Amino acid sequence: MQFRTTLTLFLTLLWTLGSCSCTHYSVIPTDAAPFKTIYVHTIANQGFAPNVHTLFQNQIRQTILRDNRLTLAKNPQECDTQLFITIEKYYRNTNTRSSVDAGRSNSLSLNLTILVSLYDNQTKSYLLKNTPIGSNESLFFDPVETSVNHREMEYQILPKITKDLSQNILELILSDWTVAVE
């Protein structure tokens, strides 16, 4: 009997303390950005990546639309922010060479580096200016037995690289911004 009374008092005290502490709790939106609309400018291909800028342009737009925290604007003057993307570098590095012929490679590392700038139309200043983001993928092949050209394989891997970069751009522009709580 004594145990039940003690347990009931303890649970009542715990519930009272818990409910009192929750009345002073407030949620601060950490995923809110100081902007709601964005205009994505045409991607500049300074790195001479093979036909990747058009695909990348569509992927960044689709990534923004799927996320739902931002709205794409049709006009750069009628939005909160403007996104500028420049493909700065694209290069292939040999990862491994054939054990039979040192002049043949078995794998390549495809690297794409971009610069991201985010311009705030309200303050007329850059929130991000030429921030570098990079992504790379490895391409493995047997040059003797593979009937597919490694260039064709490269074109198949580039969409994965640009998709990863699109997600990284979205995370960058929607990262923790200082937002005034109303």
C-alpha positions as a Markdown table, in Angstrom:
| # | Residue | x | y | z |
|---|---|---|---|---|
| 1 | Met | 0.0 | 0.0 | 0.0 |
| 2 | Gln | 2.8 | 2.4 | 0.9 |
| 3 | Phe | 4.6 | 1.5 | -2.3 |
| 4 | Arg | 1.5 | 2.4 | -4.4 |
| 5 | Thr | 1.1 | 5.8 | -2.7 |
| 6 | Thr | 4.8 | 6.6 | -3.1 |
| 7 | Leu | 4.7 | 5.6 | -6.8 |
| 8 | Thr | 1.5 | 7.6 | -7.4 |
| 9 | Leu | 3.0 | 10.7 | -5.7 |
| 10 | Phe | 6.3 | 10.3 | -7.6 |
| 11 | Leu | 4.5 | 10.0 | -11.0 |
| 12 | Thr | 2.3 | 13.0 | -10.2 |
| 13 | Leu | 5.3 | 15.1 | -9.3 |
| 14 | Leu | 7.1 | 13.9 | -12.5 |
| 15 | Trp | 4.1 | 14.8 | -14.6 |
| 16 | Thr | 3.7 | 18.2 | -12.9 |
| 17 | Leu | 7.4 | 19.1 | -13.5 |
| 18 | Gly | 7.3 | 17.9 | -17.0 |
| 19 | Ser | 4.2 | 19.9 | -17.9 |
| 20 | Cys | 5.5 | 23.0 | -16.3 |
| 21 | Ser | 8.8 | 22.9 | -18.2 |
| 22 | Cys | 7.0 | 22.5 | -21.5 |
| 23 | Thr | 5.0 | 25.7 | -21.1 |
| 24 | His | 8.2 | 27.7 | -21.5 |
| 25 | Tyr | 9.5 | 25.7 | -24.5 |
| 26 | Ser | 9.4 | 27.4 | -27.9 |
| 27 | Val | 10.4 | 26.0 | -31.2 |
| 28 | Ile | 12.8 | 28.0 | -33.3 |
| 29 | Pro | 12.6 | 27.1 | -37.0 |
| 30 | Thr | 16.1 | 26.0 | -38.0 |
| 31 | Asp | 15.1 | 25.1 | -41.6 |
| 32 | Ala | 13.7 | 28.6 | -42.4 |
| 33 | Ala | 15.7 | 30.7 | -44.8 |
| 34 | Pro | 15.5 | 34.5 | -45.1 |
| 35 | Phe | 14.2 | 34.1 | -48.7 |
| 36 | Lys | 11.3 | 32.2 | -50.3 |
| 37 | Thr | 11.8 | 32.7 | -54.0 |
| 38 | Ile | 14.9 | 32.0 | -56.1 |
| 39 | Tyr | 15.8 | 32.6 | -59.7 |
| 40 | Val | 18.3 | 30.1 | -61.2 |
| 41 | His | 20.5 | 31.7 | -63.9 |
| 42 | Thr | 21.9 | 29.8 | -66.8 |
| 43 | Ile | 24.9 | 27.7 | -65.8 |
| 44 | Ala | 28.2 | 28.9 | -67.2 |
| 45 | Asn | 30.5 | 26.1 | -68.4 |
| 46 | Gln | 34.0 | 27.4 | -68.0 |
| 47 | Gly | 35.4 | 24.0 | -67.3 |
| 48 | Phe | 34.4 | 22.6 | -70.7 |
| 49 | Ala | 32.6 | 19.6 | -69.2 |
| 50 | Pro | 31.1 | 17.7 | -72.1 |
| 51 | Asn | 27.4 | 18.9 | -72.5 |
| 52 | Val | 26.8 | 18.8 | -68.8 |
| 53 | His | 25.5 | 22.3 | -68.2 |
| 54 | Thr | 22.0 | 21.8 | -69.7 |
| 55 | Leu | 21.4 | 18.6 | -67.8 |
| 56 | Phe | 22.8 | 20.3 | -64.6 |
| 57 | Gln | 20.4 | 23.2 | -65.1 |
| 58 | Asn | 17.4 | 20.9 | -65.2 |
| 59 | Gln | 18.6 | 18.9 | -62.2 |
| 60 | Ile | 19.1 | 21.9 | -60.0 |
| 61 | Arg | 15.6 | 23.2 | -60.9 |
| 62 | Gln | 14.1 | 19.8 | -60.2 |
| 63 | Thr | 15.9 | 19.5 | -56.9 |
| 64 | Ile | 14.6 | 22.9 | -55.7 |
| 65 | Leu | 11.1 | 22.1 | -56.8 |
| 66 | Arg | 11.1 | 18.7 | -55.0 |
| 67 | Asp | 12.3 | 20.2 | -51.8 |
| 68 | Asn | 9.3 | 22.6 | -51.5 |
| 69 | Arg | 11.0 | 25.2 | -49.2 |
| 70 | Leu | 11.8 | 27.5 | -52.2 |
| 71 | Thr | 9.7 | 28.7 | -55.1 |
| 72 | Leu | 11.3 | 29.1 | -58.5 |
| 73 | Ala | 10.9 | 32.6 | -60.0 |
| 74 | Lys | 10.7 | 33.4 | -63.7 |
| 75 | Asn | 12.2 | 36.8 | -63.5 |
| 76 | Pro | 15.4 | 37.8 | -61.7 |
| 77 | Gln | 14.0 | 41.1 | -60.5 |
| 78 | Glu | 10.9 | 39.5 | -59.0 |
| 79 | Cys | 12.6 | 37.1 | -56.6 |
| 80 | Asp | 14.2 | 37.2 | -53.2 |
| 81 | Thr | 17.5 | 35.7 | -54.4 |
| 82 | Gln | 19.4 | 34.8 | -57.5 |
| 83 | Leu | 21.5 | 31.6 | -57.9 |
| 84 | Phe | 24.6 | 31.8 | -60.1 |
| 85 | Ile | 26.5 | 28.5 | -60.9 |
| 86 | Thr | 29.7 | 28.3 | -62.9 |
| 87 | Ile | 31.3 | 25.0 | -63.8 |
| 88 | Glu | 34.9 | 25.9 | -63.0 |
| 89 | Lys | 36.9 | 22.7 | -63.6 |
| 90 | Tyr | 36.3 | 19.3 | -65.1 |
| 91 | Tyr | 39.0 | 16.8 | -65.3 |
| 92 | Arg | 39.8 | 13.1 | -65.5 |
| 93 | Asn | 42.5 | 11.4 | -63.5 |
| 94 | Thr | 43.8 | 7.9 | -64.0 |
| 95 | Asn | 43.2 | 5.8 | -60.9 |
| 96 | Thr | 44.7 | 2.5 | -61.9 |
| 97 | Arg | 46.7 | 1.1 | -64.9 |
| 98 | Ser | 46.5 | -2.3 | -66.5 |
| 99 | Ser | 49.0 | -4.9 | -65.2 |
| 100 | Val | 49.6 | -6.1 | -68.7 |
| 101 | Asp | 50.0 | -2.8 | -70.4 |
| 102 | Ala | 51.1 | 0.3 | -68.4 |
| 103 | Gly | 49.8 | 2.5 | -71.2 |
| 104 | Arg | 46.2 | 1.4 | -70.6 |
| 105 | Ser | 44.1 | 2.6 | -67.7 |
| 106 | Asn | 41.5 | 0.5 | -65.8 |
| 107 | Ser | 39.8 | 3.3 | -64.0 |
| 108 | Leu | 39.3 | 7.0 | -64.1 |
| 109 | Ser | 38.3 | 9.5 | -61.5 |
| 110 | Leu | 35.9 | 12.2 | -63.0 |
| 111 | Asn | 36.0 | 15.4 | -61.0 |
| 112 | Leu | 33.7 | 18.4 | -61.4 |
| 113 | Thr | 34.2 | 21.6 | -59.4 |
| 114 | Ile | 31.6 | 24.4 | -59.5 |
| 115 | Leu | 31.4 | 27.9 | -58.0 |
| 116 | Val | 28.1 | 28.9 | -56.4 |
| 117 | Ser | 27.0 | 32.5 | -55.8 |
| 118 | Leu | 23.7 | 33.5 | -54.1 |
| 119 | Tyr | 22.7 | 37.2 | -54.5 |
| 120 | Asp | 20.1 | 38.7 | -52.2 |
| 121 | Asn | 17.9 | 41.2 | -54.1 |
| 122 | Gln | 16.6 | 42.8 | -51.0 |
| 123 | Thr | 20.0 | 43.8 | -49.5 |
| 124 | Lys | 21.7 | 44.1 | -52.9 |
| 125 | Ser | 24.6 | 41.9 | -51.7 |
| 126 | Tyr | 25.9 | 38.4 | -52.0 |
| 127 | Leu | 25.0 | 35.9 | -49.4 |
| 128 | Leu | 27.5 | 33.5 | -51.0 |
| 129 | Lys | 30.1 | 34.5 | -53.5 |
| 130 | Asn | 32.0 | 32.0 | -55.6 |
| 131 | Thr | 31.8 | 29.2 | -53.0 |
| 132 | Pro | 33.5 | 26.1 | -54.5 |
| 133 | Ile | 31.7 | 22.7 | -54.4 |
| 134 | Gly | 33.1 | 19.6 | -55.9 |
| 135 | Ser | 32.1 | 16.0 | -56.7 |
| 136 | Asn | 33.8 | 13.1 | -58.1 |
| 137 | Glu | 33.0 | 9.6 | -59.3 |
| 138 | Ser | 35.2 | 6.7 | -60.3 |
| 139 | Leu | 34.8 | 4.9 | -63.6 |
| 140 | Phe | 36.0 | 1.3 | -63.8 |
| 141 | Phe | 36.4 | -0.6 | -67.1 |
| 142 | Asp | 38.4 | -3.2 | -68.8 |
| 143 | Pro | 39.7 | -1.6 | -72.0 |
| 144 | Val | 40.4 | -5.0 | -73.7 |
| 145 | Glu | 37.1 | -6.8 | -73.0 |
| 146 | Thr | 34.6 | -3.8 | -72.8 |
| 147 | Ser | 32.9 | -3.1 | -76.1 |
| 148 | Val | 31.5 | 0.2 | -74.6 |
| 149 | Asn | 33.8 | 3.1 | -75.1 |
| 150 | His | 35.0 | 4.8 | -71.9 |
| 151 | Arg | 33.7 | 8.1 | -73.2 |
| 152 | Glu | 30.2 | 6.6 | -73.3 |
| 153 | Met | 30.6 | 5.4 | -69.8 |
| 154 | Glu | 31.8 | 8.9 | -68.8 |
| 155 | Tyr | 28.6 | 10.4 | -70.2 |
| 156 | Gln | 26.6 | 7.9 | -68.2 |
| 157 | Ile | 28.3 | 8.9 | -64.9 |
| 158 | Leu | 28.1 | 12.7 | -65.4 |
| 159 | Pro | 24.4 | 12.8 | -64.5 |
| 160 | Lys | 25.1 | 11.2 | -61.1 |
| 161 | Ile | 27.9 | 13.8 | -60.4 |
| 162 | Thr | 25.6 | 16.7 | -61.3 |
| 163 | Lys | 22.7 | 15.2 | -59.3 |
| 164 | Asp | 25.0 | 15.0 | -56.2 |
| 165 | Leu | 26.1 | 18.6 | -56.8 |
| 166 | Ser | 22.5 | 19.7 | -57.1 |
| 167 | Gln | 21.7 | 18.3 | -53.7 |
| 168 | Asn | 24.8 | 19.9 | -52.2 |
| 169 | Ile | 23.8 | 23.3 | -53.6 |
| 170 | Leu | 20.4 | 23.0 | -52.1 |
| 171 | Glu | 21.8 | 22.0 | -48.7 |
| 172 | Leu | 24.3 | 24.9 | -49.0 |
| 173 | Ile | 21.7 | 27.6 | -49.8 |
| 174 | Leu | 19.2 | 26.2 | -47.3 |
| 175 | Ser | 21.7 | 25.7 | -44.5 |
| 176 | Asp | 21.4 | 27.4 | -41.1 |
| 177 | Trp | 20.7 | 31.1 | -41.7 |
| 178 | Thr | 20.1 | 33.5 | -38.9 |
| 179 | Val | 16.4 | 34.1 | -39.0 |
| 180 | Ala | 14.4 | 36.5 | -36.8 |
| 181 | Val | 11.7 | 34.7 | -34.9 |
| 182 | Glu | 8.4 | 36.4 | -35.0 |
